[in-house]
């Protein structure tokens, strides 16, 4: 049985990047004969401390412990057929490469750029974005989430494969009965580090609220304590148990992004999660969003505040259009961006790694 060591920052079922990039494929790969061992850096309690403000001593301890974990991994790389590195999780990529194990590096963001959570600005040096190039250089194969990321990786490693971020459409399913028929709910899903993208759209949302008043409501999924002084927003904490139900309460899902190098590396996960649940999505006309959305058919693409406002008005006022776009969006995800549609790509990579390693 081929043995695989997974190097990741977070424990299983914690990080969206890990869940949607590889964790949801593990049951399928295990049925094909692969055995997986996780080596992650942050426990549940450490996670809470690390992403909060302050706690300097605790964070220093976590950093020291993380180095020890990866040093231990260096000593056992040779015991595994495959070492799977997700994003920036490894400190010792070269050791994995030279161990004789087959190294797979997977990433889904522009992680060669600095992008740190608000509570950890002073720790930005720890992430050392430049080590992205070591991750790519010392991998036998690189799995990139979109074409933009793949082109960057290919400057260091030509053996780079585009594997989109995907949705388990057996888990993310439409539940239209959860939607309120007396109002229209616009929602956004994300983390504390990306809520700034939601706030790009605040002027538009405030203008919409002034027009539609009590007919229009807003929700943020992922930030329980989020408060806007300018807009009344319901905020709920994300959990694996409530994610699909919360997404299905939305009438419209939004994914605003700036048109910059970081956003161009995004893999469209927010939009895909809305679409999988049959929720019509409006996404910024940035990066891979332009590949996912066929404008006016399975969603809308917006380039500026004027377009955002008018497209949101169109969906708010037209329930039939919301239903049609929701159905078309779900069909797109099932056909192109689902686990079922992409599982053979993963199997091909792991089978190749087994035969080569």
N, C-alpha and C positions, 0 to 999 in steps of 0.2 A: 504493500500500500504506500503510494507516494506521500511523503510527509511535507507539510507546508507550514512555515513559521510566518505569521503575520505581524509586522511591525506597524503599530498605529499609535496615535496620540491618546485616543479615548477608548474606554471599555466598550464592549459590544452593545448595540442598541442605544447608544448615546448620541453619536454625531450623525447628522444628515448626510454628510459627505461619505462617511463609511457605510451607512445603511444603504444608500442608493447607488454607490459605486461598486461595492462588492459583497457586503454582508448578505443581501437578499439572494445572492447566487450560491452561497455556501451549501444549503441543503441539496441543491441540484448537483453540485460538484462532489459532495460527499457520496451521493448515490453512484457517482461514476468512479468511486474508489479512492478519492483524495481525503487525507486526514489533516485537520487544521488545528494549530495552536496559536493563541493570541499572546502577544507581548505588548501591553499598552502602558502608558506612562502615568495616567491620572486616575486615581480612585474616585468614587462618588464625592467623598468629602473634600479631597484635594481639588477636584473640579470646581466645586463651589468657591473655595478659597482663591484659586488661581484666577478666576474670571471676575473677582470682586475688586474693589478699590482698596489700596493699602495692603496690610498683611505682608510686609516686606520680608520678615524673618521666615514666615511660613513658605513664601514663594521661593526663597533662597534654598530652603530645605528640599522643596519639591524639585527644584532644578538639580540639586546635588544627587537626589535619589534617582532622577531620570537618567543621569549619566551612568550611575551604577547599574541600572537596568540594562542599558545598551552595552555596557562593558560585559555583562553576563551573557548577553546575546552573542557578542563576538566569539565567546568561548564555545558556543553551541551551534553556530551557523553550519558547521560541517556535518552535523547530525541530521540536517534537513535536506531534502531534494530541491526544494524551492523556498526562496525568501521573498515574500510579497511585502513591499514597502508602500505605504499609502501616504501621499503628500509629503510633508516635511518631517515625518515622524522619526527618521533615523539620523543619528549623529555619526554613524560609522559605516557609510555606504561602501567605502573601498574594502573594508574588512569582509563584508558580505560577498562582494564581487570576487575576492581572492580566495574565498573559503572553498570554492568548488561547487557551491550551490548555484542554482539558476536564479537570477535576480529579476523580479518583475517590479517595475516602478509605476504607480498609478497616481494620476492627479487630475483635478477638475477646476482649478482656479489659476489665476496669474500669480502663482506663489513666488515668482522671482521678484515681485514687488512687495514692499512693506504694507501691511494692512492689519493693524493691531486693534484689539478690543479697547474701549474707552478706559477700562480699569488697569490696562497694562501698557500704557504708552511708554513708560520709562523702561520697560522690559523688551522693547522692540528689537534690541540687539540680540536677544536670545534666539529669536526665530531665524536670524541670519538668512534672509531670503536668497542670498547668492549661493547657498549650498544646494539650491535647486539644480544647479548645473552639475554638481557632483552626483546628485541623485540620478540625473539623466545619463551622465557619462558612464557611471559605474553600474549600469543596468544592462541585462541581456536583451530586454524588450521594455518599451515604454508604452503605457496605455493612457492616451490623452482623451479628455472629455469632448473636445470639438476640434475643428480644423485650425482655428487660431492658435490653440495651445499646442497642437501637433506640429505646426510650422516652427514654433519656438523650440520645441524639443528636438526637432530634426537638425537644428544647427549644431547639436552635440551628439546626437545619436539617430542615425538614419533608420534604425529598426524601431520605428514608432508607429503605433496603430491607433486609429480613431475608434474609441468605444464610447458611445453617448451615455450620459447619465440617464438612468431608466427608472420606471415605476412598476411596481408589482400590481398589475391591474386586477388581480384576484383579491387584493387587499384594499386598494383605492378604488372604490366602486361608487356609482351615483346613488344617493339616497334623497331624491327630490322631495319626499314627504317631510323632510326636516326644515324646508324653507318656509318662511313666514309669508303668507299671501297678502298681508295688509301693508307691507313695506318692502323696500328694496335695500338689501344689505351688501355694501361694498367691503371687501376684506383683503387683507394682506397677511402673509405668513412669513416669519423670519426671526432672526436672532438680534441680540443687542448690538452686534457689530454691523448689522445691515439696516437697522431701523432708520438710519440717515437717508436711505434710499426711499423709504416710505415718505419721509418728511419733505422730499423734493416735490411731492405732489400736494402738499398741504394747501397752497393758494387755490388750486383747482378744486379740491374737496370742499374748502370753505365756501367758495362761490357756488358749488353745487348744492350745498346745504341751505344756502340762502334762497335758492330757487325752489327746491323741493320740500324744504322744511321737515315735518314729521314723517313724510313718506320715505325719507332716506336715512339710513343708519350706517355706522362704520364699526369694523372689528379688526383687531390685531391679534393674530395667533402666534404665541411664542414669547410675548413679553407681558407677564401678568400685571406688573406694576407700571406699565407705560401710561403716561398722562400727557395729553396735549392741552396747553392753555388756550389754544385757538379753536380746537375742534373736539366735540364730545365723542369719545371713542371707547367702545367696550374692549377691554384687553383680557385675554385668557392665556394661561400657561400652556405650553405645548407638552404633550405626552404621547407616547406611542398609542396608548389606549384611546385617547380622545381625538387624535389628529383627523381621522377620516370623518368623524361626526361633525367636528367643527368646520372643516372645509365644506361639508355638505350643507351647512346653514347659510353659506354665501350665495348671493344671486349673481355677483360679479367678482372676479378675482383680478387684482392688479399687480403688476410687476414693473414699477418705474426704476430706471437705471440711468446714471450719467453715461455719456459716451466717452469713456476713457479706457486706458489700457487694462485696468483691473476688471471693469464691467465687460469688456469684450471677451474676457476669459471665462465668464460665467456660462454655465451649461443649461440654463433655462429651467432649473428644478421647480421653482415656485410656479411658473406657468404650467409646467407639465403636471404638477400635483392638482392644480385647479382643473385642468382639462380632463384628467383621468376620472375626476369625480363628476364630470358633466357640467362643470361651472364655466361659463364663458369667460375668457381671459383677455385682458388688454395688457400688452407688454410694450416696453420701449423698443424702438426699432434699432436695436444694438446687438451686435454679435450673433450668436447662434439662434436668437429669437427670430431672426429673419429666415432661418431655415425651418424652424418649427411651425411658425404661423403662416398660413396662406391668408393674407389680409382680406377680411370680409367674409371668409368662408368658415374657418375653424377658430377664428379669433380676430382681434384687431391689433395693429401695430401703430403706435403713436410716436411722433418725433418731437412735438413741442406741446406747450400748455394748451394752445388753441385746439389741437387735434385731440388731446386727452379729454378736454371739456366736452367737445362735440360728440366724440365716440361714447363717452360715458352717458351723456344725455340720450343718445340713440338707444343704448341698452336699457337704461332706466325706464324709458317710455314704451319699450317694445318687448313684451314678455315672450312673444312668439320667436323673435330674433334671438333672445337669450336661450330659449330651448333648442333652437336649431343649431346655434353655435356650440352649445354644450354637447350636443350629440356628435357633431362633426369633430370637436376637439377630442372627445373620448375615443372616437374611431382612429384619429391620428396617433394617439398614444398607444393604443392596442397594436396598431400595424407597424409602427416604427420605433417607439420609445418604451416598450414594455420589456419585462424580464423574459417573457416567452419569446419575443421576437429577437432577443439578443443573446440568449443563453449559450447558443452554439459558438459564438465568438469567444466567450470565456473558456468554454471547453477546449476549443482549438488552441488557445494560448497555453493553457495548463497541460494539455497533452503534448504540445511541442516542447514545453519546459521539461516534462518528465522524460521524453525521449532524448533530449539534448544534454540534460544535466548529468 
